[in-house]
Amino acid sequence: MNRKETILLVLICRAIVLSIVLVCLCGASLAQKSEHYNSPLYSPKTYDPSVTVSNGLPEQLKLIGIEQRLGEQLPFDATFKNEQGNAVRLGDYFKSGRPAILALVYYECPMLCNQVLNGLTGSLKGISLDPGKDYDVVAISFDARENDKSDLAANKKASYTERFGRPGTEGGWHFLTGDQNAIDAITKAAGFSYEWDAKSNQFAHASGVMVVTPDGKLSRYFYGIDYAPKDLKFGLIESADKKIGTASDQLLLYCYHYDPATGKYGLAILSVMRVVSVVMLIGMAATGFVFWRRNKKPVESGQ
């Protein structure tokens, strides 16, 4: 066996060993307990007459939350106002054929809504996809009083496009307000429940963002105020029917799977094992070829 064949054989053996290690690690992760988003604000609200013990939530918080409605169609005919105070249909923002990230907030929120938008903007800065080219961001206020304050949406857009810091992407950010009928239509479709708290003089609500397909169907929910850039990117790529993103993104996405219970992407064990199996088969075939060539040379030299 010459030096090149020896090096090739060593590399193949290492690849096979690494593949086996990866399978073992995947098996270990499969055996671990799956993580679920344990906040009652995001849990399914089902009535069980046998349960009489309170879950500890204040009465008002029992009325709010986010109920996943994957596949639900957004109300394209609902009319809102854009940053310039002009009337627009929600469906106007989906004519481009791009997916969208939907954030239900209100612009005078003293704390939580800002954290949602801050977290979203920070996460989007961590991915290579661009608003206005690959996707759109649509923020809608669920406070009907803000429909008469035209400067609020404009100021929010200016603030967050500056925070995002990518010139030329301003056209992909949209901040809307609406009357109560339009707000009810969008929040009902998205499964977003909120309540006015007179004591604190603000709305009580949960936090999260949704990814919407180009035809206006809800496809992914991400909870809280901190969103992993990987999750947002994968959600956008899948919602766009894999028409955006690079080839490496598509390959990586094959090994991950969206879990509605956690609102996150996790390793798809079966997909990983398929990839590893293919790598091992290729390695075994290459090893067999090396040994075949090695054994063939003495036979040819003896003829």
C-alpha positions in Angstrom: 0.0 0.0 0.0 1.5 3.4 -1.0 1.5 6.5 1.1 -1.6 8.1 -0.6 -3.6 4.9 -0.1 -2.6 4.7 3.6 -3.6 8.4 4.2 -7.0 7.8 2.4 -7.6 4.7 4.5 -6.9 6.5 7.7 -9.2 9.4 6.8 -12.0 6.9 5.9 -11.6 5.1 9.2 -11.7 8.4 11.1 -14.9 9.4 9.3 -16.5 6.1 10.2 -15.5 6.4 13.8 -16.9 10.0 14.0 -20.1 8.8 12.4 -20.5 6.1 15.0 -19.8 8.6 17.8 -22.4 11.0 16.3 -25.0 8.2 16.3 -24.2 7.4 20.0 -24.6 11.1 20.9 -27.9 11.3 19.0 -29.2 8.2 20.9 -28.2 9.7 24.2 -30.1 12.9 23.4 -33.1 10.9 22.3 -33.1 9.2 25.7 -33.2 12.5 27.6 -36.5 13.9 28.7 -37.9 16.3 26.1 -38.1 19.9 27.1 -41.4 21.6 27.0 -42.3 25.3 27.3 -43.7 25.1 30.8 -45.3 28.6 31.1 -49.1 28.2 31.6 -49.6 31.3 29.4 -48.6 29.1 26.4 -50.2 25.8 27.4 -53.3 24.4 25.8 -56.4 25.6 27.7 -58.6 22.5 28.1 -61.3 22.1 30.6 -61.0 19.1 33.0 -63.9 18.8 35.4 -61.9 16.5 37.7 -59.3 19.2 38.4 -60.3 21.6 41.2 -56.9 22.8 42.3 -55.9 26.3 41.1 -52.7 26.5 39.0 -51.7 29.6 41.1 -52.3 32.2 38.3 -54.3 35.3 39.1 -57.7 35.3 37.6 -56.8 37.9 34.9 -53.8 35.9 33.7 -56.0 32.9 33.1 -57.7 34.8 30.3 -54.5 35.6 28.4 -52.0 33.6 26.5 -51.0 32.3 23.1 -52.8 29.3 21.6 -51.1 27.8 18.6 -53.2 27.8 15.5 -50.9 26.3 13.0 -52.3 26.5 9.5 -54.8 29.2 10.4 -55.4 31.7 7.6 -54.8 35.4 8.6 -57.6 37.8 7.7 -56.2 39.4 4.5 -59.2 41.7 4.2 -58.7 43.3 7.6 -57.8 47.0 7.2 -55.1 48.7 9.2 -53.1 52.0 9.0 -49.5 52.0 8.0 -46.7 54.3 9.3 -47.9 57.1 7.1 -51.5 56.8 8.3 -52.8 55.4 5.1 -55.4 52.6 5.0 -53.9 49.2 4.0 -55.1 45.6 3.8 -53.2 43.0 5.6 -53.1 41.0 2.5 -51.1 43.8 0.8 -48.0 42.7 2.7 -48.1 39.1 1.2 -48.3 40.0 -2.5 -44.5 39.8 -2.8 -44.5 36.0 -2.2 -42.3 36.3 0.9 -42.9 34.8 4.3 -43.4 37.2 7.2 -42.7 37.4 10.9 -45.8 38.7 12.8 -45.4 40.5 16.1 -48.5 41.4 18.1 -47.5 44.3 20.4 -48.6 47.7 21.3 -46.3 50.7 20.9 -46.9 52.5 24.2 -46.3 49.3 26.2 -43.9 50.3 29.1 -41.8 47.1 29.0 -42.7 43.7 27.5 -43.5 44.7 24.0 -40.2 46.6 23.7 -38.5 43.4 24.9 -40.2 41.4 22.2 -39.2 43.8 19.4 -35.7 44.1 20.9 -35.2 40.4 21.0 -36.6 39.9 17.5 -34.4 42.6 16.0 -31.3 41.2 17.8 -32.0 37.7 16.5 -32.6 38.8 13.0 -29.3 40.6 13.0 -27.7 37.2 13.5 -29.0 35.6 10.3 -28.0 36.3 6.7 -31.6 36.7 5.3 -32.7 40.3 4.7 -36.1 41.9 5.3 -37.7 43.2 2.1 -35.8 40.6 0.1 -36.2 37.3 1.8 -39.0 38.0 4.3 -41.1 40.8 5.9 -41.6 41.9 9.5 -45.1 42.9 10.3 -45.8 44.4 13.8 -49.4 45.2 14.6 -50.6 47.1 17.6 -53.5 45.5 19.5 -54.3 48.8 21.3 -57.1 50.4 19.3 -56.4 53.8 20.9 -53.1 53.9 19.0 -55.0 54.0 15.7 -55.4 57.7 16.1 -51.8 58.4 17.0 -50.1 58.3 13.6 -46.7 59.1 14.8 -46.3 56.1 17.1 -46.0 53.5 14.2 -43.6 55.8 12.3 -41.4 56.4 15.3 -41.2 52.6 16.0 -40.3 51.8 12.5 -37.5 54.5 12.5 -36.2 53.2 15.8 -36.1 49.5 14.9 -34.8 49.9 11.3 -31.9 52.0 12.8 -31.4 49.4 15.5 -31.3 46.6 12.8 -28.6 48.6 11.0 -28.8 47.2 7.5 -29.4 50.0 5.0 -31.8 49.1 2.2 -33.9 46.8 4.3 -36.3 49.5 5.6 -39.0 48.4 3.1 -39.3 45.0 4.8 -40.3 46.5 8.2 -44.0 47.4 8.7 -45.7 48.8 11.8 -49.5 48.9 11.7 -52.3 50.1 13.8 -56.0 49.3 13.5 -59.5 49.7 14.9 -61.0 47.1 17.3 -62.6 45.0 14.6 -59.3 44.6 12.7 -57.5 43.9 15.9 -60.0 41.3 17.0 -59.7 39.6 13.6 -55.9 39.2 13.7 -55.6 38.3 17.4 -58.4 35.7 17.0 -56.7 34.1 14.0 -53.3 34.0 15.7 -54.7 32.7 19.0 -53.4 35.7 20.9 -55.5 36.6 24.0 -54.9 39.8 26.1 -56.7 41.8 28.8 -56.7 45.4 30.0 -55.5 45.7 33.6 -57.0 48.8 35.1 -54.8 48.7 38.2 -51.6 48.9 36.3 -53.1 50.9 33.5 -51.7 48.6 30.8 -52.5 45.4 28.9 -51.7 42.0 30.3 -50.5 39.7 27.6 -48.0 37.0 26.7 -45.0 37.4 24.5 -44.0 35.7 21.3 -43.7 36.0 17.5 -45.2 34.0 14.7 -43.9 33.0 11.2 -46.4 33.2 8.4 -46.3 31.6 5.0 -46.4 33.7 1.8 -50.1 32.7 1.4 -50.9 34.0 4.9 -51.0 30.8 7.0 -49.5 30.6 10.5 -46.6 28.1 10.4 -44.4 28.6 13.4 -44.7 30.1 16.9 -41.7 31.3 18.9 -42.3 32.1 22.6 -40.8 34.6 25.0 -38.6 37.6 24.2 -35.4 35.8 23.2 -35.5 33.9 19.9 -32.6 31.8 18.6 -31.4 33.1 15.2 -31.2 29.4 14.0 -34.9 28.9 14.9 -36.1 32.0 13.1 -34.0 31.2 10.0 -35.2 27.7 9.8 -38.8 28.8 10.3 -38.5 31.3 7.5 -36.9 28.9 5.2 -39.6 26.2 5.8 -42.4 28.7 5.5 -41.0 29.9 2.2 -41.1 26.3 1.0 -37.3 26.3 1.0 -37.1 29.0 -1.7 -34.8 31.1 0.4 -31.5 30.2 2.1 -28.4 28.5 0.9 -27.7 24.9 0.0 -26.0 24.4 3.3 -29.1 25.8 5.1 -31.2 23.3 3.3 -28.9 20.4 4.3 -28.8 21.6 7.9 -32.5 22.0 8.1 -32.9 18.3 7.0 -31.3 17.4 10.4 -33.6 19.6 12.5 -37.3 19.4 13.2 -39.8 22.0 14.6 -41.4 21.0 17.9 -44.7 22.9 18.5 -44.5 22.0 22.2 -41.3 23.9 22.8 -41.5 26.4 20.0 -38.0 25.5 19.0 -36.1 23.5 16.4 -34.4 20.3 17.8 -32.2 17.6 16.3 -34.2 15.2 14.1 -32.6 11.9 15.2 -33.8 9.8 12.3 -32.7 12.3 9.7 -29.2 12.5 11.3 -29.0 8.7 11.4 -29.9 8.5 7.7 -27.1 11.0 6.9 -24.6 9.1 9.1 -25.6 5.8 7.5 -25.0 7.2 4.0 -21.6 8.5 5.1 -20.7 5.1 6.6 -21.8 3.2 3.4 -19.7 5.6 1.3 -16.8 5.0 3.7 -17.1 1.3 3.6 -17.3 1.3 -0.2 -14.2 3.5 -0.4 -12.3 1.2 2.0 -13.3 -1.8 -0.1 -12.0 0.0 -3.3 -8.7 0.8 -1.6 -8.1 -2.8 -0.6 -9.2 -4.1 -4.1 -6.6 -1.9 -5.7 -4.0 -3.0 -3.2 -4.7 -6.7 -3.9 -4.9 -6.1 -7.7 -1.4 -4.7 -8.1 0.6 -7.9 -7.1 -1.6 -10.0 -9.4 -0.9 -7.6 -12.3 2.8 -7.5 -11.6 3.0 -11.3 -11.6 1.4 -11.7 -15.1 
